Structures are given as structure tokens and as C-alpha cells.
Amino acid sequence: MPTVEVDSLSKTFAVADKQPGMLGTLRHFVKRKYRMIQAVKGVSFAIEPGEVVGFLGPNGAGKTTTLKMLTGLIHPTAGSVRVLGQVPFKRKPDLLRQITLVMGQKQQMIWDLPPIESLRVNAAVYDIPESEAKRRIDELADMLSIGDELTRPVRKLSLGERMKCELMAALLHHPKVLFLDEPTLGLDVNAQTAVRNFLRDYNRKHGASILLTSHYMADITALCDRVVMIHKGGLIYDGSLADIVQRFAPFREVKVELGGDVDHDTMQRYGEVESINGRIARLLIKRDDLTATINRLLADLDVTDLTVTDPPIEEVIGKVFDDGATGNDTNTPTVGTVQP
């Protein structure tokens, strides 16, 4: 049975439309006009127990709104959602004890108190016995490599240290489902790596299902085998992360090093020339022509080194969203499906 089931989920907000100036303010005060904004449009997907899924989309795509519906913070306008077999917005205590939401731009730590005090408060809220709470705090602190920071006021901690403490507070009750909204936002490289390693270890140890949003593709590639992508509120892709490159990037990048200087006109016969630097050329070659083209290169030229790579995943994801923004959907799967 899926941990999370989302079926045709939609959310529409009524937003007050105010005209500028004093007259517009008076009219807004007397008789407000509203316009309807559809933040989420008929999104459907499911997450299996223990699965880690990346949830991607440009700013304003509807990711955070979807997460808030999945955690019961807001009601959907249409469609249905079930988490662990229950309806989230009913806010039943037995469900709330099994889920958590971490938002990188928000905090639950009490600013002037040491994190250990906030953790004790959370333990009391979830009725965790004192001895068990201490064991869990020690376990999480060890996994996150955090120690003395727990006894210093939150306001004196670095951003990375605060985020580690936020994760400890969110996971103290050992939730079965984690909804993570930009958990590495603003962190340096070392802190991002520490958080990723922690989430990977937590998933393996407790078998938790994770839905992760992030603008750092390193988070997604390190943790997720599957991604769900939305654009302007609608689902545009649900499937393997590896398959995105195969489906949306028709070219592969070939780096060629020759025994002598590279001639631009010569290299154009083999593919689109990205750059030439001394004896090294970078080409874009269609996937279907790759094998034949490499054979020609090796036969015709004095090749001393050759490397074939996929384009960076960030570029591929950006292309998918750009195609969605311009209406160029020739390579985009039908909403809510994965094409074979």
C-alpha cells in the first residue's frame, strides 16, 4: 500500500485585486475584487514505503502548496490525498505522530534557548519518555555530528548548525513520512553534504518515505532515484531521474583531444562544436549517431583521448521547464503519466 496517494489534487486561491493609488485603496476597502489563482492543477502520484522522491519545479510551480496539502495545513479545492491511509487535513493525532514537515526558510527552534530545551519540549509534546528522548537525541546528534551546539543559544549557532537542530526536532518522534521543503537552503557545501548523508542514513535505518524539494540538484541526484516535476501547478513528469537525460537531452557531449591542433571546420563534420581550446574540442553529437560518429573520429583523426558524457542534469531540468513555459511540449509526457 502506498505511503502517500495523491489523486487529481487541485488548489485554487482567491486573491484580492487592488488597484494602485488612493482611489484604488478606497474601492478596495469598500468593495474588494478578487481573482482566482490555481496554484495546483489536478496533480496525481503515489509514494511507496521507504521511497525517496524528488519534487521539482521552478519558483511558483506549486511545490510548497502541494506539501502543505499533504501535511494537512491547507485543504485542497478538489481531488484527494491520503497519507498512511488517512486524510491529512482531518489532523488526527495518530497521523500527526507519523509525519513531519521541514521548511528550510522556517524554524521551530526557540531563538534564545539552547536547542536541547526545544528538543525536550518536542519530546513532551509527542509523549516520548525522558530516557527514550535522551537516547533518540544522542542518536540523532551522532548521525549529524553535532554535540556542544545543543547547549548554546540558537541565535549563536551558524545556519548549518541551526538546520541540523531543526532536523533533529522534526525527526525526534521517528516519523514514517518526511516532507522536506528546501532543507539545505542557504547552507555551505559541507553542511549540505552533512544533511544529505544524514537523510540517506535516516531513510535506510528507519525505512521512512521522503518527498524532497530542492533547487540544489546535488540534493536530488544524491538522494533520489525518482522525481516528480510540476510546472505552473500541473504535473509534467513522474519517473526515473536517469530517464530524464535520455528523454529530454537528445545529444551527448564528446570531449576529443588530438595529437595536433584542432581545426574548427574539420570538427564540424562530426557534430556541433561547443568549444575548441588548443588540441581539445568539445562536440555535441546526437545519441542515435554517437557510435558511428566516434568510429569515424577514431578512423579519420589522430585521437589521443576521448570522453563521452551526458549534459549536466541542471541543464536538462532547466530545458524541461523552459519547454513547459513556452508551450513546447513535444517531448513532455502526458500529465500524470510516464511514457514508455
N, C-alpha and C positions, 0 to 999 in steps of 0.2 A: 504494500500500500504506500503510495507517495506520501512524503512528509508534508509537502506543500502542493496544493492543487488550485490552479487559477483558471477560471473559465469565463471568457468574454468579459473581462473586468474593465469597467469604464468609470471615469470620474470627471464630472463637469462642475466648474465653479462659476458662480455669479459674481462678476467683478464690477464695482461701481465705476461708471464712466463720467469723470468730471472734466468740464471744460475749463480752460485757463481764465484767469482774471477774476475781479470782484464779482461781476455778473454771473460768471460760471460758478463761483463759490455759493452765491445766494440761491441759484437754481438747484445746486447740488444739495443744499440744506433743506429747501422746501420740497423738492420732488426729484429724487435721485433716479438716474437712468442706469440700467445695468446691461452688460453684455456677457454672453456666455462663452467661457473658455473651456474647451475639452482637453484636459491635461492628460488623460489616459483613454485610449480608444480600443476597446474590445481585445485586450491582451489575454492570451491563454498560454500556459505552460505548466509543467509539473517538475518537482524536485524529489528525487529518491532519497531514502535514508543514507546518510554518510556522504552524499554527493556535494561537491564544491562547485558552484556555478557562478561565473562572472556575469554581471548585469551591466551592460554597456549602453551608452547613449550620450550625445552632446548635451551641453547645458540646456535645461528647459525641455528635455525629451520626455520627462515624466517619471524618472527613476525614483526620486525621493517620495513622490506622491504614491507610487506603487508600493514602496516599502512601508509607508505609513498605513496603507490599507491592509497590507499583510500582517502588520502588528496590531491592528485594531484601533489606531489613533484617529483615523477618519473612516467614514462609511463610504462604500462605493455607490455611485449613482446607478450602476447596472452591473449585471454579471454576479459571479460568486467566487469566493475564496475560502478555502479550508486549510488550516494548519494543524497537523497532528489530528485530523479528523474533526476539528472544531471550527466554529465561525469566530474569527478574531475579534470583531467589534462587539461581541457579546461580553468580552473582557472577563471570562470566567477564571477564577484564581488558579484552577488546576492547569489551564493552558498557560497563563502568565508565568507560572513557575518553570515552564519548559522552553520558553523563548527569550530572546534578548535582542535589543537594537542598539548598535553603537554608531554614533554620528560624529565624524571627525571634527565638525565645526561646533559641536555642542559638548558640554561637560556636565557630569553629575557629582564630581568631587566638590566638597565644601572648601572654598578658596582659602580660608585662614586656618584650617585644621590639617594635621598630617593625614595622608591617605589611609593610614591604618584605622583612624577613627571612622572615616566614611565606610570602610570595609566592614567594620564591626556593626555599623548601622544597617548595612545591606544584609549582613548575616542575620540580624534580629528580624528584619522585615520578612525574610524567607524562612524564618523559624529553624535556622541551622544551629545546632548545639555548639556551645563555645569551643569544646575540644575539636569538633569536626571542622568548625570555621577556621581555627588556627591551623589545622592540618592542610586545608584547602589553600589558605593564604600562603603558607610556606611552599606548597607545591607550585602554585602559580608564580610566586616570586622567583622560585628556582628556574622555572621554564622561561621566564622573562629576564633573568639575570638582573634582578632588582632587589636591593636589600635596605641599606641605610636611608634610601629615598622615602621609604614608607613612614619614617618618623619625622620628616621635615615638612613644614607647611607647604601646601600645594602651590602657593604663589611663589615659592622659591625654587620650584622644580623647572627644568627645561621642558620644552614642548614634547620632546620624545619621552621623557620620564613621565610626564602627565598622561600621555596616551597609553603607556604601559599600565599605569594605575587605573585608567578608565577601563581598559580591557579586563583587568583583574576584578573590578567592581561588577562589570557586566557578566562575567563568567563564573562568579563565585558560587552561584546556585547550580552550576553544571547544566546549562540549558542544552536541549536536544536540537534546537534550531537557532542559528545565528544570522541576523540580518545586519550587515556591515555596510555603512554608507561612508565612503572615503575614510577608512580607518588610518591611512598613512598620510593624510593631508598635511602638508607643511613640514613633514619630518625630513631629517637629513638622510643620506644614503644608508648609514649604519643603522639608524633607528628603523628605517623602512625594512631593512633586511631582518632585523630582530623581530619585528612584528610579523612578517611573513613566516619566519621559521616557527614562531610561537603558534600561529594559526594552523600551520601544517601539522605540528605536533599535537595540538589540541584535537584536531579532526581525527587523527589516527588513534589517539588514546581513547577518546570518548565516542567516536562514530557520529559526531554531530553533522547535521546538514548545514551548509553555509551558502548564503546568497550575498555576493560581494560586488559593490560598485566601486569603481576607482577610475581616475583619469591617468593613473600611472600604469601603463601596460605591463611593466615589470611585475606588479602585483598579480595581474591576471595570468600572465604566462607562467609565473612561479607556482600558482595555486590551483588554477582551473583548467580542466580538460574540455569543458563545455562552456559556451557563452550564449546568453540571450541578449539580443540587441533590439533596442527600440529607438524610433525616430519620430518626433512630433506626436508622441503618445501612442504610436502604433508599433506592433511587433514586426520587424523586418528580417530577423534571422534567429534561429534556435538550433544549435548544433555544435559540432566539434570545432574547437579553436583551430586545430590543424587544418581542417577543411576550408576555413575562410580563405587562407592563402591560395589553396588550389582553385577555389571557385571564383575569387574576385581579383586575383592577380594573374593575368594570362602570360606574363613574362617572368623569366628568371634572370638574375644578374650574373654575368660571367666576367671574371677578372682574369685578364691574359697578360702574362709577362713574356716578352720576346727576347731573342738574343741580341737584337739591334733596336734602333729607334723605331717607333710606331708611326705609320703613315695613316692619317685620318681617312683619306679616300679608300685606302685598302681595307681598313677595318669596317667601313660602311657596307662592304659586300657581305658581311657576316651578321650584321644586326645593327640596332640603333646605338650609336656611340654616346655614352653618358659622359665620359671624360677620358683624356689622354694626359699622362704625366711621364715624360721620358720614354721608357721601354714598357710602361704599363698602360693598358687600356681597359676600360670598363664598358661592357656592352649589355644591352637588353635584348634577349632572344626569346621568341615565342616558345612556350613549353612544347608545343607539338613539333617544332623544328629543332629542338635542342640537340638531340643525339646526332642527327645528320650534320648540323652546323659545327658541332665540336669535332666531328670526324674530318670535316673539310678544313677547319682551322689547323688541326694537327698535321694534316697531309700537306697543306699549302705553305705554312709558315714555320719559322724556327721558334717553336714554343718551348720556353724553359719552365714555366709554371702556369697552372690553370686552376681556377677555383670557381665553383658554381654555388650560388646561394639564392635563397628566397629574398624578396624585398622586405625591409623592416615591417614588422606587424603593425606598427603605428601608422605607416603609410597606407597599408591595406585597409585598416579600420577607418582611417580618415576618408579613403576613397568611397567606402560603402556609405558613409554618412553624407558625403558630398553628392553622390548619386541620388540618395534619398531626397536631399534638399532641392536638387534641380529637376527631380522627376524622372531621372534616367534610371529606370528600374529594370532594364533588360536583363541584368544579372542577379536581381534581387529575388529571393524566394517569395512565394505567396505568403501573405501574412499568416503567422501562426503555424507554418509548416516547415519541414525540412525537405528540400527537393533531393531526389536520389542522384 
